[in-house]
Amino acid sequence: MKIAIKYCGGCNESYPREEVERVIRKNFPNFEIFYSSSGDLVVFISGCKKGCAFVNEAKKFVHFDCRKGEEEIVKEIKKALSEF
């Protein structure tokens, strides 16, 4: 299974976006994780509510645009993965 990560440009960050990626890599070690806007699951990581990282052509995705705890990040990704 492949998880793609797509970041926004970082022009208006309101939280440390890279923390979301750290949580993903820690909790999903058996997945191929790479930077792209296409994959089995795409995780869009925006630094603010503007959501410029989000590209709605992805079939399966999760979008983070504010600080979330590790448990919540993992829960949202597991929910999206369970829909395969």
mmCIF file of the N, C-alpha and C atoms, coordinates in Angstrom:
data_MODEL
# 
_entry.id   MODEL 
# 
loop_
_atom_site.group_PDB 
_atom_site.id 
_atom_site.type_symbol 
_atom_site.label_atom_id 
_atom_site.label_alt_id 
_atom_site.label_comp_id 
_atom_site.label_asym_id 
_atom_site.label_entity_id 
_atom_site.label_seq_id 
_atom_site.pdbx_PDB_ins_code 
_atom_site.Cartn_x 
_atom_site.Cartn_y 
_atom_site.Cartn_z 
_atom_site.occupancy 
_atom_site.B_iso_or_equiv 
_atom_site.pdbx_formal_charge 
_atom_site.auth_seq_id 
_atom_site.auth_comp_id 
_atom_site.auth_asym_id 
_atom_site.auth_atom_id 
_atom_site.pdbx_PDB_model_num 
ATOM 1   N N  . MET A 1 1  ? 0.853   -1.176 0.000  1.00 0.00 ? 1  MET A N  1 
ATOM 2   C CA . MET A 1 1  ? 0.000   0.000  0.000  1.00 0.00 ? 1  MET A CA 1 
ATOM 3   C C  . MET A 1 1  ? 0.895   1.234  0.000  1.00 0.00 ? 1  MET A C  1 
ATOM 4   N N  . LYS A 1 2  ? 0.485   2.243  -0.753 1.00 0.00 ? 2  LYS A N  1 
ATOM 5   C CA . LYS A 1 2  ? 1.280   3.462  -0.896 1.00 0.00 ? 2  LYS A CA 1 
ATOM 6   C C  . LYS A 1 2  ? 0.529   4.665  -0.332 1.00 0.00 ? 2  LYS A C  1 
ATOM 7   N N  . ILE A 1 3  ? 1.216   5.413  0.517  1.00 0.00 ? 3  ILE A N  1 
ATOM 8   C CA . ILE A 1 3  ? 0.662   6.655  1.064  1.00 0.00 ? 3  ILE A CA 1 
ATOM 9   C C  . ILE A 1 3  ? 1.471   7.806  0.492  1.00 0.00 ? 3  ILE A C  1 
ATOM 10  N N  . ALA A 1 4  ? 0.795   8.674  -0.240 1.00 0.00 ? 4  ALA A N  1 
ATOM 11  C CA . ALA A 1 4  ? 1.438   9.856  -0.809 1.00 0.00 ? 4  ALA A CA 1 
ATOM 12  C C  . ALA A 1 4  ? 1.218   11.035 0.133  1.00 0.00 ? 4  ALA A C  1 
ATOM 13  N N  . ILE A 1 5  ? 2.223   11.877 0.246  1.00 0.00 ? 5  ILE A N  1 
ATOM 14  C CA . ILE A 1 5  ? 2.132   13.087 1.064  1.00 0.00 ? 5  ILE A CA 1 
ATOM 15  C C  . ILE A 1 5  ? 2.301   14.288 0.154  1.00 0.00 ? 5  ILE A C  1 
ATOM 16  N N  . LYS A 1 6  ? 1.372   15.228 0.261  1.00 0.00 ? 6  LYS A N  1 
ATOM 17  C CA . LYS A 1 6  ? 1.430   16.457 -0.536 1.00 0.00 ? 6  LYS A CA 1 
ATOM 18  C C  . LYS A 1 6  ? 1.327   17.645 0.414  1.00 0.00 ? 6  LYS A C  1 
ATOM 19  N N  . TYR A 1 7  ? 2.382   18.442 0.470  1.00 0.00 ? 7  TYR A N  1 
ATOM 20  C CA . TYR A 1 7  ? 2.417   19.644 1.306  1.00 0.00 ? 7  TYR A CA 1 
ATOM 21  C C  . TYR A 1 7  ? 1.960   20.867 0.518  1.00 0.00 ? 7  TYR A C  1 
ATOM 22  N N  . CYS A 1 8  ? 1.440   21.855 1.243  1.00 0.00 ? 8  CYS A N  1 
ATOM 23  C CA . CYS A 1 8  ? 1.193   23.166 0.655  1.00 0.00 ? 8  CYS A CA 1 
ATOM 24  C C  . CYS A 1 8  ? 2.537   23.882 0.520  1.00 0.00 ? 8  CYS A C  1 
ATOM 25  N N  . GLY A 1 9  ? 2.526   25.099 0.034  1.00 0.00 ? 9  GLY A N  1 
ATOM 26  C CA . GLY A 1 9  ? 3.761   25.857 -0.149 1.00 0.00 ? 9  GLY A CA 1 
ATOM 27  C C  . GLY A 1 9  ? 4.353   26.418 1.132  1.00 0.00 ? 9  GLY A C  1 
ATOM 28  N N  . GLY A 1 10 ? 3.613   26.392 2.223  1.00 0.00 ? 10 GLY A N  1 
ATOM 29  C CA . GLY A 1 10 ? 4.131   26.845 3.512  1.00 0.00 ? 10 GLY A CA 1 
ATOM 30  C C  . GLY A 1 10 ? 4.162   28.349 3.696  1.00 0.00 ? 10 GLY A C  1 
ATOM 31  N N  . CYS A 1 11 ? 3.380   29.079 2.918  1.00 0.00 ? 11 CYS A N  1 
ATOM 32  C CA . CYS A 1 11 ? 3.436   30.545 2.992  1.00 0.00 ? 11 CYS A CA 1 
ATOM 33  C C  . CYS A 1 11 ? 2.731   31.118 4.220  1.00 0.00 ? 11 CYS A C  1 
ATOM 34  N N  . ASN A 1 12 ? 1.850   30.348 4.839  1.00 0.00 ? 12 ASN A N  1 
ATOM 35  C CA . ASN A 1 12 ? 1.076   30.875 5.962  1.00 0.00 ? 12 ASN A CA 1 
ATOM 36  C C  . ASN A 1 12 ? 0.908   29.809 7.048  1.00 0.00 ? 12 ASN A C  1 
ATOM 37  N N  . GLU A 1 13 ? 1.991   29.155 7.405  1.00 0.00 ? 13 GLU A N  1 
ATOM 38  C CA . GLU A 1 13 ? 1.917   28.058 8.376  1.00 0.00 ? 13 GLU A CA 1 
ATOM 39  C C  . GLU A 1 13 ? 1.421   28.535 9.736  1.00 0.00 ? 13 GLU A C  1 
ATOM 40  N N  . SER A 1 14 ? 0.462   27.799 10.294 1.00 0.00 ? 14 SER A N  1 
ATOM 41  C CA . SER A 1 14 ? -0.030  28.118 11.633 1.00 0.00 ? 14 SER A CA 1 
ATOM 42  C C  . SER A 1 14 ? 0.262   26.988 12.623 1.00 0.00 ? 14 SER A C  1 
ATOM 43  N N  . TYR A 1 15 ? 0.949   25.936 12.172 1.00 0.00 ? 15 TYR A N  1 
ATOM 44  C CA . TYR A 1 15 ? 1.348   24.813 13.026 1.00 0.00 ? 15 TYR A CA 1 
ATOM 45  C C  . TYR A 1 15 ? 2.484   24.072 12.314 1.00 0.00 ? 15 TYR A C  1 
ATOM 46  N N  . PRO A 1 16 ? 3.226   23.219 13.021 1.00 0.00 ? 16 PRO A N  1 
ATOM 47  C CA . PRO A 1 16 ? 4.336   22.487 12.396 1.00 0.00 ? 16 PRO A CA 1 
ATOM 48  C C  . PRO A 1 16 ? 3.818   21.329 11.530 1.00 0.00 ? 16 PRO A C  1 
ATOM 49  N N  . ARG A 1 17 ? 3.692   21.566 10.244 1.00 0.00 ? 17 ARG A N  1 
ATOM 50  C CA . ARG A 1 17 ? 3.121   20.580 9.313  1.00 0.00 ? 17 ARG A CA 1 
ATOM 51  C C  . ARG A 1 17 ? 3.884   19.264 9.296  1.00 0.00 ? 17 ARG A C  1 
ATOM 52  N N  . GLU A 1 18 ? 5.210   19.338 9.431  1.00 0.00 ? 18 GLU A N  1 
ATOM 53  C CA . GLU A 1 18 ? 6.022   18.119 9.333  1.00 0.00 ? 18 GLU A CA 1 
ATOM 54  C C  . GLU A 1 18 ? 5.732   17.119 10.454 1.00 0.00 ? 18 GLU A C  1 
ATOM 55  N N  . GLU A 1 19 ? 5.067   17.569 11.505 1.00 0.00 ? 19 GLU A N  1 
ATOM 56  C CA . GLU A 1 19 ? 4.686   16.659 12.588 1.00 0.00 ? 19 GLU A CA 1 
ATOM 57  C C  . GLU A 1 19 ? 3.694   15.607 12.082 1.00 0.00 ? 19 GLU A C  1 
ATOM 58  N N  . VAL A 1 20 ? 2.813   15.993 11.160 1.00 0.00 ? 20 VAL A N  1 
ATOM 59  C CA . VAL A 1 20 ? 1.862   15.037 10.592 1.00 0.00 ? 20 VAL A CA 1 
ATOM 60  C C  . VAL A 1 20 ? 2.628   13.931 9.863  1.00 0.00 ? 20 VAL A C  1 
ATOM 61  N N  . GLU A 1 21 ? 3.611   14.313 9.072  1.00 0.00 ? 21 GLU A N  1 
ATOM 62  C CA . GLU A 1 21 ? 4.413   13.319 8.353  1.00 0.00 ? 21 GLU A CA 1 
ATOM 63  C C  . GLU A 1 21 ? 5.166   12.410 9.326  1.00 0.00 ? 21 GLU A C  1 
ATOM 64  N N  . ARG A 1 22 ? 5.723   12.970 10.376 1.00 0.00 ? 22 ARG A N  1 
ATOM 65  C CA . ARG A 1 22 ? 6.452   12.168 11.364 1.00 0.00 ? 22 ARG A CA 1 
ATOM 66  C C  . ARG A 1 22 ? 5.542   11.100 11.968 1.00 0.00 ? 22 ARG A C  1 
ATOM 67  N N  . VAL A 1 23 ? 4.315   11.492 12.298 1.00 0.00 ? 23 VAL A N  1 
ATOM 68  C CA . VAL A 1 23 ? 3.347   10.559 12.876 1.00 0.00 ? 23 VAL A CA 1 
ATOM 69  C C  . VAL A 1 23 ? 3.016   9.448  11.874 1.00 0.00 ? 23 VAL A C  1 
ATOM 70  N N  . ILE A 1 24 ? 2.833   9.806  10.620 1.00 0.00 ? 24 ILE A N  1 
ATOM 71  C CA . ILE A 1 24 ? 2.516   8.810  9.588  1.00 0.00 ? 24 ILE A CA 1 
ATOM 72  C C  . ILE A 1 24 ? 3.651   7.801  9.460  1.00 0.00 ? 24 ILE A C  1 
ATOM 73  N N  . ARG A 1 25 ? 4.863   8.290  9.328  1.00 0.00 ? 25 ARG A N  1 
ATOM 74  C CA . ARG A 1 25 ? 6.021   7.394  9.153  1.00 0.00 ? 25 ARG A CA 1 
ATOM 75  C C  . ARG A 1 25 ? 6.217   6.490  10.376 1.00 0.00 ? 25 ARG A C  1 
ATOM 76  N N  . LYS A 1 26 ? 5.952   7.015  11.557 1.00 0.00 ? 26 LYS A N  1 
ATOM 77  C CA . LYS A 1 26 ? 6.103   6.231  12.792 1.00 0.00 ? 26 LYS A CA 1 
ATOM 78  C C  . LYS A 1 26 ? 5.050   5.132  12.902 1.00 0.00 ? 26 LYS A C  1 
ATOM 79  N N  . ASN A 1 27 ? 3.811   5.449  12.557 1.00 0.00 ? 27 ASN A N  1 
ATOM 80  C CA . ASN A 1 27 ? 2.698   4.538  12.787 1.00 0.00 ? 27 ASN A CA 1 
ATOM 81  C C  . ASN A 1 27 ? 2.347   3.630  11.613 1.00 0.00 ? 27 ASN A C  1 
ATOM 82  N N  . PHE A 1 28 ? 2.911   3.896  10.444 1.00 0.00 ? 28 PHE A N  1 
ATOM 83  C CA . PHE A 1 28 ? 2.630   3.083  9.263  1.00 0.00 ? 28 PHE A CA 1 
ATOM 84  C C  . PHE A 1 28 ? 3.936   2.648  8.600  1.00 0.00 ? 28 PHE A C  1 
ATOM 85  N N  . PRO A 1 29 ? 4.798   1.942  9.348  1.00 0.00 ? 29 PRO A N  1 
ATOM 86  C CA . PRO A 1 29 ? 6.132   1.596  8.839  1.00 0.00 ? 29 PRO A CA 1 
ATOM 87  C C  . PRO A 1 29 ? 6.123   0.603  7.682  1.00 0.00 ? 29 PRO A C  1 
ATOM 88  N N  . ASN A 1 30 ? 5.048   -0.141 7.507  1.00 0.00 ? 30 ASN A N  1 
ATOM 89  C CA . ASN A 1 30 ? 4.985   -1.136 6.438  1.00 0.00 ? 30 ASN A CA 1 
ATOM 90  C C  . ASN A 1 30 ? 4.400   -0.591 5.142  1.00 0.00 ? 30 ASN A C  1 
ATOM 91  N N  . PHE A 1 31 ? 4.131   0.704  5.107  1.00 0.00 ? 31 PHE A N  1 
ATOM 92  C CA . PHE A 1 31 ? 3.593   1.339  3.914  1.00 0.00 ? 31 PHE A CA 1 
ATOM 93  C C  . PHE A 1 31 ? 4.717   2.055  3.177  1.00 0.00 ? 31 PHE A C  1 
ATOM 94  N N  . GLU A 1 32 ? 4.593   2.126  1.861  1.00 0.00 ? 32 GLU A N  1 
ATOM 95  C CA . GLU A 1 32 ? 5.522   2.944  1.087  1.00 0.00 ? 32 GLU A CA 1 
ATOM 96  C C  . GLU A 1 32 ? 5.010   4.384  1.182  1.00 0.00 ? 32 GLU A C  1 
ATOM 97  N N  . ILE A 1 33 ? 5.836   5.275  1.713  1.00 0.00 ? 33 ILE A N  1 
ATOM 98  C CA . ILE A 1 33 ? 5.434   6.667  1.912  1.00 0.00 ? 33 ILE A CA 1 
ATOM 99  C C  . ILE A 1 33 ? 6.342   7.546  1.067  1.00 0.00 ? 33 ILE A C  1 
ATOM 100 N N  . PHE A 1 34 ? 5.728   8.404  0.259  1.00 0.00 ? 34 PHE A N  1 
ATOM 101 C CA . PHE A 1 34 ? 6.493   9.222  -0.676 1.00 0.00 ? 34 PHE A CA 1 
ATOM 102 C C  . PHE A 1 34 ? 5.763   10.535 -0.920 1.00 0.00 ? 34 PHE A C  1 
ATOM 103 N N  . TYR A 1 35 ? 6.437   11.491 -1.568 1.00 0.00 ? 35 TYR A N  1 
ATOM 104 C CA . TYR A 1 35 ? 5.856   12.803 -1.859 1.00 0.00 ? 35 TYR A CA 1 
ATOM 105 C C  . TYR A 1 35 ? 5.234   12.793 -3.248 1.00 0.00 ? 35 TYR A C  1 
ATOM 106 N N  . SER A 1 36 ? 3.929   13.044 -3.297 1.00 0.00 ? 36 SER A N  1 
ATOM 107 C CA . SER A 1 36 ? 3.206   13.067 -4.567 1.00 0.00 ? 36 SER A CA 1 
ATOM 108 C C  . SER A 1 36 ? 1.780   13.533 -4.287 1.00 0.00 ? 36 SER A C  1 
ATOM 109 N N  . SER A 1 37 ? 1.021   13.757 -5.344 1.00 0.00 ? 37 SER A N  1 
ATOM 110 C CA . SER A 1 37 ? -0.402  14.061 -5.170 1.00 0.00 ? 37 SER A CA 1 
ATOM 111 C C  . SER A 1 37 ? -1.249  12.897 -5.669 1.00 0.00 ? 37 SER A C  1 
ATOM 112 N N  . SER A 1 38 ? -0.603  11.729 -5.859 1.00 0.00 ? 38 SER A N  1 
ATOM 113 C CA . SER A 1 38 ? -1.357  10.532 -6.217 1.00 0.00 ? 38 SER A CA 1 
ATOM 114 C C  . SER A 1 38 ? -0.728  9.312  -5.551 1.00 0.00 ? 38 SER A C  1 
ATOM 115 N N  . GLY A 1 39 ? -1.587  8.410  -5.108 1.00 0.00 ? 39 GLY A N  1 
ATOM 116 C CA . GLY A 1 39 ? -1.171  7.186  -4.433 1.00 0.00 ? 39 GLY A CA 1 
ATOM 117 C C  . GLY A 1 39 ? -2.423  6.440  -4.023 1.00 0.00 ? 39 GLY A C  1 
ATOM 118 N N  . ASP A 1 40 ? -2.267  5.306  -3.340 1.00 0.00 ? 40 ASP A N  1 
ATOM 119 C CA . ASP A 1 40 ? -3.455  4.592  -2.857 1.00 0.00 ? 40 ASP A CA 1 
ATOM 120 C C  . ASP A 1 40 ? -4.246  5.490  -1.910 1.00 0.00 ? 40 ASP A C  1 
ATOM 121 N N  . LEU A 1 41 ? -3.520  6.202  -1.061 1.00 0.00 ? 41 LEU A N  1 
ATOM 122 C CA . LEU A 1 41 ? -4.099  7.207  -0.165 1.00 0.00 ? 41 LEU A CA 1 
ATOM 123 C C  . LEU A 1 41 ? -3.206  8.434  -0.234 1.00 0.00 ? 41 LEU A C  1 
ATOM 124 N N  . VAL A 1 42 ? -3.805  9.605  -0.388 1.00 0.00 ? 42 VAL A N  1 
ATOM 125 C CA . VAL A 1 42 ? -3.039  10.851 -0.417 1.00 0.00 ? 42 VAL A CA 1 
ATOM 126 C C  . VAL A 1 42 ? -3.341  11.629 0.853  1.00 0.00 ? 42 VAL A C  1 
ATOM 127 N N  . VAL A 1 43 ? -2.287  12.054 1.543  1.00 0.00 ? 43 VAL A N  1 
ATOM 128 C CA . VAL A 1 43 ? -2.430  12.885 2.736  1.00 0.00 ? 43 VAL A CA 1 
ATOM 129 C C  . VAL A 1 43 ? -2.018  14.296 2.344  1.00 0.00 ? 43 VAL A C  1 
ATOM 130 N N  . PHE A 1 44 ? -2.995  15.185 2.273  1.00 0.00 ? 44 PHE A N  1 
ATOM 131 C CA . PHE A 1 44 ? -2.739  16.592 1.964  1.00 0.00 ? 44 PHE A CA 1 
ATOM 132 C C  . PHE A 1 44 ? -2.477  17.315 3.280  1.00 0.00 ? 44 PHE A C  1 
ATOM 133 N N  . ILE A 1 45 ? -1.349  18.015 3.360  1.00 0.00 ? 45 ILE A N  1 
ATOM 134 C CA . ILE A 1 45 ? -0.977  18.713 4.589  1.00 0.00 ? 45 ILE A CA 1 
ATOM 135 C C  . ILE A 1 45 ? -0.871  20.201 4.286  1.00 0.00 ? 45 ILE A C  1 
ATOM 136 N N  . SER A 1 46 ? -1.865  20.955 4.731  1.00 0.00 ? 46 SER A N  1 
ATOM 137 C CA . SER A 1 46 ? -1.897  22.405 4.537  1.00 0.00 ? 46 SER A CA 1 
ATOM 138 C C  . SER A 1 46 ? -1.510  23.090 5.836  1.00 0.00 ? 46 SER A C  1 
ATOM 139 N N  . GLY A 1 47 ? -0.813  24.208 5.738  1.00 0.00 ? 47 GLY A N  1 
ATOM 140 C CA . GLY A 1 47 ? -0.367  24.937 6.920  1.00 0.00 ? 47 GLY A CA 1 
ATOM 141 C C  . GLY A 1 47 ? -1.427  25.830 7.531  1.00 0.00 ? 47 GLY A C  1 
ATOM 142 N N  . CYS A 1 48 ? -2.518  26.049 6.810  1.00 0.00 ? 48 CYS A N  1 
ATOM 143 C CA . CYS A 1 48 ? -3.596  26.901 7.314  1.00 0.00 ? 48 CYS A CA 1 
ATOM 144 C C  . CYS A 1 48 ? -4.915  26.439 6.706  1.00 0.00 ? 48 CYS A C  1 
ATOM 145 N N  . LYS A 1 49 ? -5.972  27.141 6.996  1.00 0.00 ? 49 LYS A N  1 
ATOM 146 C CA . LYS A 1 49 ? -7.311  26.772 6.524  1.00 0.00 ? 49 LYS A CA 1 
ATOM 147 C C  . LYS A 1 49 ? -7.538  27.056 5.045  1.00 0.00 ? 49 LYS A C  1 
ATOM 148 N N  . LYS A 1 50 ? -6.617  27.758 4.399  1.00 0.00 ? 50 LYS A N  1 
ATOM 149 C CA . LYS A 1 50 ? -6.772  28.064 2.975  1.00 0.00 ? 50 LYS A CA 1 
ATOM 150 C C  . LYS A 1 50 ? -6.813  26.785 2.144  1.00 0.00 ? 50 LYS A C  1 
ATOM 151 N N  . GLY A 1 51 ? -6.046  25.781 2.548  1.00 0.00 ? 51 GLY A N  1 
ATOM 152 C CA . GLY A 1 51 ? -6.109  24.459 1.917  1.00 0.00 ? 51 GLY A CA 1 
ATOM 153 C C  . GLY A 1 51 ? -5.501  24.359 0.538  1.00 0.00 ? 51 GLY A C  1 
ATOM 154 N N  . CYS A 1 52 ? -4.465  25.125 0.258  1.00 0.00 ? 52 CYS A N  1 
ATOM 155 C CA . CYS A 1 52 ? -3.908  25.119 -1.097 1.00 0.00 ? 52 CYS A CA 1 
ATOM 156 C C  . CYS A 1 52 ? -3.195  23.818 -1.463 1.00 0.00 ? 52 CYS A C  1 
ATOM 157 N N  . ALA A 1 53 ? -2.890  22.946 -0.502 1.00 0.00 ? 53 ALA A N  1 
ATOM 158 C CA . ALA A 1 53 ? -2.270  21.649 -0.829 1.00 0.00 ? 53 ALA A CA 1 
ATOM 159 C C  . ALA A 1 53 ? -3.297  20.687 -1.406 1.00 0.00 ? 53 ALA A C  1 
ATOM 160 N N  . PHE A 1 54 ? -4.557  20.925 -1.093 1.00 0.00 ? 54 PHE A N  1 
ATOM 161 C CA . PHE A 1 54 ? -5.616  19.992 -1.459 1.00 0.00 ? 54 PHE A CA 1 
ATOM 162 C C  . PHE A 1 54 ? -5.890  20.006 -2.955 1.00 0.00 ? 54 PHE A C  1 
ATOM 163 N N  . VAL A 1 55 ? -5.840  18.821 -3.548 1.00 0.00 ? 55 VAL A N  1 
ATOM 164 C CA . VAL A 1 55 ? -6.172  18.629 -4.961 1.00 0.00 ? 55 VAL A CA 1 
ATOM 165 C C  . VAL A 1 55 ? -7.273  17.582 -4.981 1.00 0.00 ? 55 VAL A C  1 
ATOM 166 N N  . ASN A 1 56 ? -8.477  17.968 -5.370 1.00 0.00 ? 56 ASN A N  1 
ATOM 167 C CA . ASN A 1 56 ? -9.597  17.040 -5.205 1.00 0.00 ? 56 ASN A CA 1 
ATOM 168 C C  . ASN A 1 56 ? -9.711  15.981 -6.294 1.00 0.00 ? 56 ASN A C  1 
ATOM 169 N N  . GLU A 1 57 ? -8.660  15.775 -7.094 1.00 0.00 ? 57 GLU A N  1 
ATOM 170 C CA . GLU A 1 57 ? -8.701  14.688 -8.064 1.00 0.00 ? 57 GLU A CA 1 
ATOM 171 C C  . GLU A 1 57 ? -8.267  13.358 -7.440 1.00 0.00 ? 57 GLU A C  1 
ATOM 172 N N  . ALA A 1 58 ? -7.793  13.382 -6.211 1.00 0.00 ? 58 ALA A N  1 
ATOM 173 C CA . ALA A 1 58 ? -7.399  12.154 -5.517 1.00 0.00 ? 58 ALA A CA 1 
ATOM 174 C C  . ALA A 1 58 ? -8.654  11.364 -5.148 1.00 0.00 ? 58 ALA A C  1 
ATOM 175 N N  . LYS A 1 59 ? -8.611  10.057 -5.351 1.00 0.00 ? 59 LYS A N  1 
ATOM 176 C CA . LYS A 1 59 ? -9.773  9.215  -5.049 1.00 0.00 ? 59 LYS A CA 1 
ATOM 177 C C  . LYS A 1 59 ? -9.924  8.969  -3.555 1.00 0.00 ? 59 LYS A C  1 
ATOM 178 N N  . LYS A 1 60 ? -8.827  8.651  -2.893 1.00 0.00 ? 60 LYS A N  1 
ATOM 179 C CA . LYS A 1 60 ? -8.828  8.431  -1.444 1.00 0.00 ? 60 LYS A CA 1 
ATOM 180 C C  . LYS A 1 60 ? -7.860  9.418  -0.822 1.00 0.00 ? 60 LYS A C  1 
ATOM 181 N N  . PHE A 1 61 ? -8.334  10.202 0.128  1.00 0.00 ? 61 PHE A N  1 
ATOM 182 C CA . PHE A 1 61 ? -7.456  11.210 0.714  1.00 0.00 ? 61 PHE A CA 1 
ATOM 183 C C  . PHE A 1 61 ? -7.865  11.543 2.137  1.00 0.00 ? 61 PHE A C  1 
ATOM 184 N N  . VAL A 1 62 ? -6.927  12.147 2.836  1.00 0.00 ? 62 VAL A N  1 
ATOM 185 C CA . VAL A 1 62 ? -7.141  12.752 4.145  1.00 0.00 ? 62 VAL A CA 1 
ATOM 186 C C  . VAL A 1 62 ? -6.505  14.128 4.043  1.00 0.00 ? 62 VAL A C  1 
ATOM 187 N N  . HIS A 1 63 ? -7.152  15.134 4.614  1.00 0.00 ? 63 HIS A N  1 
ATOM 188 C CA . HIS A 1 63 ? -6.632  16.503 4.538  1.00 0.00 ? 63 HIS A CA 1 
ATOM 189 C C  . HIS A 1 63 ? -6.475  17.057 5.945  1.00 0.00 ? 63 HIS A C  1 
ATOM 190 N N  . PHE A 1 64 ? -5.266  17.473 6.280  1.00 0.00 ? 64 PHE A N  1 
ATOM 191 C CA . PHE A 1 64 ? -4.994  18.106 7.569  1.00 0.00 ? 64 PHE A CA 1 
ATOM 192 C C  . PHE A 1 64 ? -4.672  19.575 7.322  1.00 0.00 ? 64 PHE A C  1 
ATOM 193 N N  . ASP A 1 65 ? -5.334  20.463 8.072  1.00 0.00 ? 65 ASP A N  1 
ATOM 194 C CA . ASP A 1 65 ? -5.079  21.896 7.905  1.00 0.00 ? 65 ASP A CA 1 
ATOM 195 C C  . ASP A 1 65 ? -4.931  22.614 9.246  1.00 0.00 ? 65 ASP A C  1 
ATOM 196 N N  . CYS A 1 66 ? -4.759  21.842 10.317 1.00 0.00 ? 66 CYS A N  1 
ATOM 197 C CA . CYS A 1 66 ? -4.522  22.417 11.637 1.00 0.00 ? 66 CYS A CA 1 
ATOM 198 C C  . CYS A 1 66 ? -3.852  21.366 12.521 1.00 0.00 ? 66 CYS A C  1 
ATOM 199 N N  . ARG A 1 67 ? -3.367  21.791 13.657 1.00 0.00 ? 67 ARG A N  1 
ATOM 200 C CA . ARG A 1 67 ? -2.672  20.893 14.583 1.00 0.00 ? 67 ARG A CA 1 
ATOM 201 C C  . ARG A 1 67 ? -3.638  19.814 15.084 1.00 0.00 ? 67 ARG A C  1 
ATOM 202 N N  . LYS A 1 68 ? -3.183  18.568 15.031 1.00 0.00 ? 68 LYS A N  1 
ATOM 203 C CA . LYS A 1 68 ? -3.947  17.442 15.569 1.00 0.00 ? 68 LYS A CA 1 
ATOM 204 C C  . LYS A 1 68 ? -2.985  16.558 16.331 1.00 0.00 ? 68 LYS A C  1 
ATOM 205 N N  . GLY A 1 69 ? -3.496  15.859 17.314 1.00 0.00 ? 69 GLY A N  1 
ATOM 206 C CA . GLY A 1 69 ? -2.678  14.942 18.086 1.00 0.00 ? 69 GLY A CA 1 
ATOM 207 C C  . GLY A 1 69 ? -2.391  13.665 17.308 1.00 0.00 ? 69 GLY A C  1 
ATOM 208 N N  . GLU A 1 70 ? -1.378  12.940 17.749 1.00 0.00 ? 70 GLU A N  1 
ATOM 209 C CA . GLU A 1 70 ? -0.976  11.709 17.066 1.00 0.00 ? 70 GLU A CA 1 
ATOM 210 C C  . GLU A 1 70 ? -2.131  10.725 16.954 1.00 0.00 ? 70 GLU A C  1 
ATOM 211 N N  . GLU A 1 71 ? -2.874  10.551 18.027 1.00 0.00 ? 71 GLU A N  1 
ATOM 212 C CA . GLU A 1 71 ? -3.991  9.605  18.028 1.00 0.00 ? 71 GLU A CA 1 
ATOM 213 C C  . GLU A 1 71 ? -5.032  9.967  16.973 1.00 0.00 ? 71 GLU A C  1 
ATOM 214 N N  . GLU A 1 72 ? -5.347  11.239 16.856 1.00 0.00 ? 72 GLU A N  1 
ATOM 215 C CA . GLU A 1 72 ? -6.351  11.680 15.887 1.00 0.00 ? 72 GLU A CA 1 
ATOM 216 C C  . GLU A 1 72 ? -5.853  11.514 14.453 1.00 0.00 ? 72 GLU A C  1 
ATOM 217 N N  . ILE A 1 73 ? -4.581  11.805 14.213 1.00 0.00 ? 73 ILE A N  1 
ATOM 218 C CA . ILE A 1 73 ? -4.000  11.633 12.875 1.00 0.00 ? 73 ILE A CA 1 
ATOM 219 C C  . ILE A 1 73 ? -4.081  10.166 12.466 1.00 0.00 ? 73 ILE A C  1 
ATOM 220 N N  . VAL A 1 74 ? -3.647  9.281  13.352 1.00 0.00 ? 74 VAL A N  1 
ATOM 221 C CA . VAL A 1 74 ? -3.660  7.843  13.065 1.00 0.00 ? 74 VAL A CA 1 
ATOM 222 C C  . VAL A 1 74 ? -5.090  7.362  12.830 1.00 0.00 ? 74 VAL A C  1 
ATOM 223 N N  . LYS A 1 75 ? -6.023  7.818  13.641 1.00 0.00 ? 75 LYS A N  1 
ATOM 224 C CA . LYS A 1 75 ? -7.427  7.415  13.507 1.00 0.00 ? 75 LYS A CA 1 
ATOM 225 C C  . LYS A 1 75 ? -7.989  7.813  12.144 1.00 0.00 ? 75 LYS A C  1 
ATOM 226 N N  . GLU A 1 76 ? -7.723  9.038  11.709 1.00 0.00 ? 76 GLU A N  1 
ATOM 227 C CA . GLU A 1 76 ? -8.244  9.505  10.421 1.00 0.00 ? 76 GLU A CA 1 
ATOM 228 C C  . GLU A 1 76 ? -7.649  8.719  9.258  1.00 0.00 ? 76 GLU A C  1 
ATOM 229 N N  . ILE A 1 77 ? -6.366  8.417  9.334  1.00 0.00 ? 77 ILE A N  1 
ATOM 230 C CA . ILE A 1 77 ? -5.725  7.664  8.254  1.00 0.00 ? 77 ILE A CA 1 
ATOM 231 C C  . ILE A 1 77 ? -6.219  6.221  8.243  1.00 0.00 ? 77 ILE A C  1 
ATOM 232 N N  . LYS A 1 78 ? -6.340  5.605  9.404  1.00 0.00 ? 78 LYS A N  1 
ATOM 233 C CA . LYS A 1 78 ? -6.859  4.234  9.469  1.00 0.00 ? 78 LYS A CA 1 
ATOM 234 C C  . LYS A 1 78 ? -8.281  4.160  8.933  1.00 0.00 ? 78 LYS A C  1 
ATOM 235 N N  . LYS A 1 79 ? -9.084  5.166  9.231  1.00 0.00 ? 79 LYS A N  1 
ATOM 236 C CA . LYS A 1 79 ? -10.461 5.197  8.720  1.00 0.00 ? 79 LYS A CA 1 
ATOM 237 C C  . LYS A 1 79 ? -10.460 5.236  7.198  1.00 0.00 ? 79 LYS A C  1 
ATOM 238 N N  . ALA A 1 80 ? -9.630  6.091  6.622  1.00 0.00 ? 80 ALA A N  1 
ATOM 239 C CA . ALA A 1 80 ? -9.552  6.191  5.160  1.00 0.00 ? 80 ALA A CA 1 
ATOM 240 C C  . ALA A 1 80 ? -9.046  4.882  4.552  1.00 0.00 ? 80 ALA A C  1 
ATOM 241 N N  . LEU A 1 81 ? -8.066  4.255  5.184  1.00 0.00 ? 81 LEU A N  1 
ATOM 242 C CA . LEU A 1 81 ? -7.519  2.994  4.674  1.00 0.00 ? 81 LEU A CA 1 
ATOM 243 C C  . LEU A 1 81 ? -8.525  1.855  4.771  1.00 0.00 ? 81 LEU A C  1 
ATOM 244 N N  . SER A 1 82 ? -9.399  1.899  5.760  1.00 0.00 ? 82 SER A N  1 
ATOM 245 C CA . SER A 1 82 ? -10.388 0.829  5.935  1.00 0.00 ? 82 SER A CA 1 
ATOM 246 C C  . SER A 1 82 ? -11.448 0.842  4.841  1.00 0.00 ? 82 SER A C  1 
ATOM 247 N N  . GLU A 1 83 ? -11.542 1.923  4.106  1.00 0.00 ? 83 GLU A N  1 
ATOM 248 C CA . GLU A 1 83 ? -12.549 2.059  3.052  1.00 0.00 ? 83 GLU A CA 1 
ATOM 249 C C  . GLU A 1 83 ? -12.088 1.458  1.730  1.00 0.00 ? 83 GLU A C  1 
ATOM 250 N N  . PHE A 1 84 ? -10.914 0.819  1.714  1.00 0.00 ? 84 PHE A N  1 
ATOM 251 C CA . PHE A 1 84 ? -10.423 0.171  0.486  1.00 0.00 ? 84 PHE A CA 1 
ATOM 252 C C  . PHE A 1 84 ? -11.105 -1.156 0.297  1.00 0.00 ? 84 PHE A C  1 
# 
